[in-house]
Amino acid sequence: MSVDAERAGNGIRAFISAADWDGLGTSGVRRVFRPGDQLCRQGDSGDHVFVLLAGAVKVVRSEAAGGQAVLTVRYAGDIIGDIAAIDGGQRSASVSALTVLTCRLLHGPDFRRFLERREVAAGFTRYAFSRLRESDSQRTELAVLPVLQRVARALVRLHVAAAIDPGRTTIDLPQQDLAELIGASRNAVVLALGVLRAERLIDTGRRCITIVDAGGLRRRANG
């Protein structure tokens, strides 16, 4: 499956009606975050939910010993903060914007009322399972794909999620974070980025990567 097909229709919007998605996408308060802005912090209380309309975020978990890992990336159509909103627990990870991000901020009670409708609850359950399947797919990529292809796939997904300029997208993603995201060493990621830069598919700057040729990068990602 191509990267485009993999991302198409992703998120809760693929599992609920268009009317319900439109209602969710116009509920609450509209918020815009710049790359690097933090949406929520691990360990904090709070039951508000972020409905991602455009852009992408990274989800990072830290350990008491001082280490941290990028767990996943979420994109337009996804929901962030739903677990804490449902079970009342603390935030299990920190979330920050990777690209310019547009979202709706919903209070927990409003989100829980939204889930009370049987057809919405069924769609949300399928969405939750889809996130588990996506995690399984990403683990498979880590096991079988070369680093260069994993880097290209990650960058294409981020480019598609940004949905701002069809030609160029700048992503606020340090090389170490990209390495953690795809399960590779930083040195291996640096080498892969060098290949993509030499092929004029990307450009790199301080703590950021710019997609220059999205079509060429997509071909690299699909092998």
VOZALO-834759 format. One record per residue (C-alpha): residue number from 1; x, y, z. Coordinates in nm, 4 decimals. Each point is the difference from the previous one (the first is absolute). Last residue first. Layout:
N
NUM	X	Y	Z
...
//
This chain:
223
223	1.0372	0.1801	-0.2838
222	-0.3226	0.1658	0.1070
221	0.1819	0.2619	0.2071
220	0.2435	0.0827	-0.2811
219	-0.2912	0.0539	-0.2376
218	-0.1622	0.2237	0.2600
217	0.3213	0.2025	0.0322
216	0.0038	0.0572	-0.3745
215	-0.3579	0.1214	0.0044
214	0.0536	0.2220	0.3049
213	0.2985	0.1797	-0.1506
212	0.1231	0.2733	0.2386
211	-0.1110	-0.1335	0.3394
210	0.1669	0.2238	0.2587
209	0.1548	-0.1482	0.3145
208	0.0431	0.1858	0.3285
207	0.2142	0.0093	0.3149
206	0.2562	0.2327	-0.1624
205	-0.0410	-0.0457	-0.3716
204	-0.0502	-0.2842	-0.2436
203	-0.1095	-0.0095	-0.3635
202	-0.1988	-0.2779	-0.1589
201	-0.0461	-0.1875	-0.3280
200	0.3064	0.1464	-0.1677
199	0.1555	-0.3458	-0.0544
198	0.2961	0.1179	0.2088
197	-0.2440	0.1021	0.2736
196	-0.1642	-0.3430	-0.0019
195	0.3420	-0.1678	0.0268
194	0.1103	0.2351	0.2783
193	-0.3255	-0.0613	0.1841
192	0.0779	-0.3723	-0.0054
191	0.3514	0.0578	0.1358
190	-0.1307	0.2231	0.2808
189	-0.2648	-0.2614	0.0791
188	0.2651	-0.2717	0.0344
187	0.2053	0.2248	0.2290
186	-0.3058	0.0736	0.2145
185	-0.0541	-0.3709	0.0531
184	-0.3226	-0.1559	-0.1216
183	-0.3452	-0.0753	0.1402
182	-0.2072	0.2089	-0.2419
181	-0.1295	0.2512	0.2563
180	0.3143	-0.0063	0.2121
179	0.2164	0.0909	-0.3009
178	-0.2432	0.2750	-0.1021
177	0.0218	0.1403	0.3529
176	0.3814	-0.0085	-0.0161
175	-0.0066	0.1771	-0.3364
174	-0.1984	0.2900	0.1421
173	-0.3508	0.0340	-0.1450
172	-0.1674	0.3340	-0.0735
171	-0.1277	-0.0896	-0.3464
170	0.0181	0.2375	-0.2955
169	-0.2328	-0.0882	-0.2863
168	0.0567	0.0697	-0.3680
167	-0.1872	-0.0903	-0.3186
166	-0.3620	-0.0660	0.0922
165	0.0100	0.2893	0.2501
164	-0.2152	-0.0097	0.3133
163	-0.1134	-0.3613	0.0415
162	0.2194	-0.0538	0.3094
161	-0.1218	-0.3592	0.0273
160	0.1205	-0.0932	-0.3485
159	0.3469	0.1375	0.0761
158	0.0139	-0.1832	0.3332
157	-0.0943	-0.3275	-0.1643
156	0.2563	0.0587	-0.2739
155	0.2713	0.0689	0.2592
154	-0.0673	-0.3228	0.1909
153	-0.0022	-0.2029	-0.3191
152	0.3311	0.1494	-0.1191
151	0.1673	-0.0702	0.3340
150	-0.1253	-0.3601	-0.0019
149	0.1248	-0.0437	-0.3586
148	0.3490	0.1230	0.0883
147	0.0109	-0.2080	0.3193
146	-0.0596	-0.3284	-0.1813
145	-0.3408	-0.1665	0.0472
144	-0.0628	-0.3300	0.1800
143	-0.0163	0.0383	0.3780
142	-0.0720	0.3710	0.0387
141	-0.2611	-0.0208	-0.2742
140	-0.1672	-0.2846	0.1885
139	-0.0111	0.2143	0.3149
138	-0.1685	0.2738	-0.2026
137	-0.2617	-0.2433	-0.1240
136	-0.0716	-0.1209	0.3555
135	-0.0410	0.3608	0.1135
134	-0.2426	0.0580	-0.2868
133	-0.1984	-0.3065	0.1091
132	-0.0239	0.1377	0.3538
131	-0.1143	0.3360	-0.1364
130	-0.2611	-0.1810	-0.2102
129	-0.1313	-0.1672	0.3165
128	-0.0660	0.3391	0.1569
127	-0.1739	0.1142	-0.3198
126	-0.2254	-0.3063	0.0060
125	-0.0977	0.0848	0.3575
124	-0.0611	0.3640	-0.0964
123	-0.2304	-0.1103	-0.2805
122	-0.2052	-0.2151	0.2373
121	-0.0224	0.2872	0.2496
120	-0.1144	0.2327	-0.2795
119	-0.2749	-0.2396	-0.1071
118	-0.1140	-0.0466	0.3604
117	-0.0143	0.3666	0.0916
116	0.1692	0.0456	0.3371
115	0.3326	0.0816	-0.1668
114	-0.0961	0.3634	-0.0672
113	-0.1050	0.0327	0.3633
112	0.3480	-0.1130	0.0993
111	0.1549	0.2633	-0.2270
110	-0.2135	0.2772	0.1497
109	0.0839	-0.1145	0.3532
108	0.3732	-0.0036	-0.0849
107	0.0181	0.3549	-0.1309
106	0.0717	0.0267	-0.3722
105	0.2910	0.1783	-0.1703
104	-0.0274	0.0047	-0.3782
103	0.3137	-0.0305	-0.2098
102	0.2298	0.1735	-0.2453
101	0.3674	-0.0909	0.0109
100	0.2983	0.1585	-0.1733
99	0.2388	-0.2939	-0.0052
98	0.1523	-0.2270	0.2627
97	-0.2300	0.1178	0.2797
96	0.0574	-0.1285	0.3526
95	-0.1453	-0.2805	0.2138
94	0.1271	-0.1239	0.3344
93	-0.0955	-0.3472	0.1190
92	-0.2305	-0.1883	0.2392
91	-0.2026	0.3083	0.0931
90	-0.1497	-0.0650	0.3412
89	-0.3107	-0.2090	0.0537
88	-0.3671	0.0888	-0.0351
87	-0.0788	-0.3203	-0.1913
86	-0.1755	0.1525	-0.3030
85	0.1635	0.3416	-0.0335
84	0.3379	-0.1480	0.0925
83	-0.0321	-0.2504	-0.2844
82	-0.1344	0.2552	-0.2504
81	0.2962	0.2356	0.0306
80	0.0800	0.0177	-0.3715
79	-0.2471	-0.0770	-0.2782
78	0.0972	-0.0798	-0.3588
77	-0.1460	0.1362	-0.3220
76	0.3117	0.2018	-0.0800
75	0.3055	-0.1901	0.1216
74	0.1504	-0.1811	0.2963
73	0.3663	-0.0964	0.0336
72	0.1128	-0.2810	0.2251
71	0.1877	-0.1000	0.3134
70	0.2910	0.2456	-0.0185
69	0.2221	-0.1188	0.2824
68	0.1370	0.1476	0.3198
67	0.2789	-0.0709	0.2447
66	0.0468	0.1746	0.3328
65	-0.0187	-0.2808	0.2528
64	-0.3583	0.1028	0.0796
63	-0.1081	-0.0891	-0.3527
62	-0.1270	0.2327	-0.2708
61	-0.2699	-0.0696	-0.2594
60	-0.0253	0.1976	-0.3235
59	-0.2956	0.0339	-0.2382
58	0.0793	0.1995	-0.3133
57	-0.2575	0.2218	-0.1675
56	-0.1194	0.0468	-0.3577
55	-0.1776	0.2555	-0.2150
54	-0.3612	0.0737	-0.0841
53	-0.3303	-0.0690	0.1813
52	0.1258	-0.1705	0.3167
51	-0.2719	-0.0346	0.2662
50	0.1665	0.0787	0.3329
49	-0.1725	-0.1226	0.3162
48	-0.0297	0.1678	0.3403
47	0.0142	-0.2232	0.3061
46	0.2724	0.1572	0.2046
45	0.2637	-0.1227	0.2420
44	0.3648	0.0264	-0.0891
43	0.2287	-0.3026	0.0183
42	0.1267	0.0292	-0.3569
41	-0.0494	0.3477	-0.1410
40	-0.2622	0.1313	-0.2396
39	-0.0207	0.1957	-0.3250
38	0.3625	0.1127	-0.0163
37	0.1098	0.2393	-0.2739
36	0.2985	-0.1293	-0.2010
35	-0.1460	0.0829	-0.3414
34	-0.2642	0.2718	0.0446
33	-0.3390	-0.0731	0.1520
32	-0.3439	0.1168	-0.1159
31	-0.3087	-0.0394	0.2181
30	-0.3711	-0.0009	-0.0837
29	-0.2250	-0.0301	0.3051
28	-0.2586	-0.2683	0.0683
27	-0.2024	-0.1615	-0.2737
26	0.0454	0.0684	-0.3721
25	0.2053	-0.3069	-0.0858
24	-0.2115	-0.2234	0.2218
23	-0.3158	0.1065	-0.1789
22	0.1628	-0.0419	-0.3407
21	0.1185	-0.3450	0.1064
20	-0.3517	-0.0920	0.1147
19	-0.1472	0.1205	-0.3300
18	0.2619	-0.1867	-0.2018
17	-0.0928	-0.3178	0.1863
16	0.2468	-0.1688	0.2320
15	0.2827	-0.2464	-0.0603
14	0.2220	0.1744	-0.2551
13	-0.0306	0.3297	0.1912
12	0.1579	-0.1769	0.2977
11	0.3356	0.0084	-0.1656
10	0.1287	-0.1146	-0.3352
9	-0.1982	0.0509	-0.3170
8	0.3114	-0.0104	-0.2130
7	0.3182	-0.0550	0.2055
6	0.0739	-0.3530	-0.1183
5	-0.1165	0.0764	-0.3504
4	0.2475	0.2861	-0.0219
3	0.2803	-0.2122	0.1454
2	-0.0641	-0.2607	-0.2658
1	-0.1278	-0.3452	0.0872
//
